[in-house]
Amino acid sequence: MAQTVNVNFKLDAEVKKSMERACADMGLSMSAAFTIFAKKVGRERRIPFEVFADPFFPERNLRCLEGIIKDVKEGKAHFAGHELFEKDS
């Protein structure tokens, strides 16, 4: 049998609770789930799921949208027509 080692890391408390519930629903411990993850990463040499940043909601886009909403609420926003929209007759 292979020698086992302890691995320690920090998780947000809510993330941990959510994972514990999901693992329990699958009949797994968190340790077993992490072991499955580690074996798959080692075997495939990749993260076994897609990891990406949402291209629309990075912090700078959210700040821009919040600024636009503020301007609309304060009556400072001015909207122009666009050729893709039908003009009123």
N, C-alpha and C positions, 0 to 999 in steps of 0.2 A: 504494500500500500504506500502511496506517495505521502511524503511528510506534509503536514498542514501548517500554515502560518496564519497569524492574525493580521488583518488589515483594518486600520482605523481611519475613518474620515467623517466629516461633519455633513449633516443634512438639515434642512429646514424641518422643524417639528411636524408641520402639516404634511410635507412631502413624505416623511417617514411613516406617519399614520396612514396616509393614503396607500402607500406601497405595502404596508403590513396587511391592510384589508384586502388589497388585490391579491397578494400572495396567498393569504389564508383562503380566499375564494377558489384559488387554483390548487390548494392542498400543498403549498410550498412554504418554506421558511424564507426569510429575506436572504439568509446565507446561501440557501440552495439557488435562489433566483440570481444572486450575484455570481455564484459559481458557474451557472449556465451561461450568463453573459460573458464572464471571463474566458471560459473555454471556447465560446464561439468567436470572440475577438481574436484569441490566440490562433485558432484554426484557420479563420478566414482572413486575418490580418486587416480587418476593417471593423468599423462600428456596425453592428447588425441591423441598423435602421437608419433612415435618412435624417441627417442633422442639418438644419439650415436656418437662416434668419429670414423672417417674413419680409419680403422686399417692400411692402407698402407701409408697414408700421414701425420702421426704425424711429428712434427717439427724435431725430430731426424732423421727420414727417409729422409726427404727432404734435410737436411744438408749432409747426407751421399751421396745421389744422386748428389747433387751439387758438392761435392768433386770428385766423379767419373767423372763427366762431365769435370771438370777442368783438371783432370789428363789426360783424353783422348785428350783434346785440346792441352795440353802441351806435348803430346807424352810420358807421364810417365806411362800410363796404359798398362798392359800386360795381354792379354787374353789367357786362356788355353782352350783346347777342352773339351767337356763334352760328356759323353756316350749317352745322349739323342739326340745329333746332329750327323747327318751323316758325315762321314769323306770323304774328296775329294779323288777320286781315282787317 
